[in-house]
Every structure is written in structure tokens, then in C-alpha cells.
Amino acid sequence: MRLMDIEKKAKSLGIKDTWKFSKKELIKTIQRAEGNFDCFGTATVYCDQFACSWRNDCLKK
């Protein structure tokens, strides 16, 4: 997902000053706001967070 789309999603969740965050930090902030673990980029092979909207992007890394 492009950074512009990530920032838009963050703003819709009430996250302000999105320019302060790196892409990874912003995604982790969104994960927390959505009620998920802030674990983007830490899974190696498997992820049990099926409701997380970042799951597919995370596992690609």
C-alpha cells in the first residue's frame, strides 16, 4: 500500500501528524488504533492476527 493511502487510513482513525512517522511506525500506530498487536514487519512465516488489515503486506516482507 502506498504511503498516501496509509496516511489517509490513519487520519480516518483520528491519528494526527502522520508526517512524523516512518511507514512502518505509522502502520504499527494504525494497528494499535484498530485493536491489533503492533507487530507489522515482525512475522517471519506465520501470523495469527487474521483480522489485521496489514496481514498480507506484513507476510510479504
N, C-alpha and C positions, 0 to 999 in steps of 0.2 A: 504494500500500500504506500502511496506517495505521502510525503510529509504534509503536504497541504491537506490531504484527506484526513490524516491523523489529527492535525490541529483542529479541523472542523469538528471531528468527533469529540475531541477533548472539550472544546468550547460548548458543545451541546450538553456536556455533563457538568458544566459550571467550572471547569478548570481554566483559570486565568493566566495571563502572561506565558503563553505556550512557547514563546520565543526563547525563554530561559532554559528550556530543556533540550537535551540531545534527543534524537529519535527514540532510542531505547528507553531513556528515562521517562519520556512522555508516554510511551506505551505502558510502562510499568505504573505510572500515575493513573492512567485510564483503567488499567486492570484493578487497581485498588478501588477506584470510584465505582466500578461495576460489581464489586464484591468478590473478586477473584484474588488469588495469590499474585503478587507482583514478581512473577518469575520469568518474564519474557527473555528468551535467549539462553536459558539455563538448562532446558531439557536436551538430552542427547539422543535418545531413541524413542522414548515413550512419555506421554503426558496424560495424566488422569483428569485434567481440567476440561471436560468435554463441552462445557457451556461457555468457555472463553472464546471471544471473537478473534483472538490472535493465535489460536492453537495451530492452525495450518502454517502461518507465516513463521511461527516460532520453530516448528519442527523442521522446516526447510533449511534453517541455519545449520 
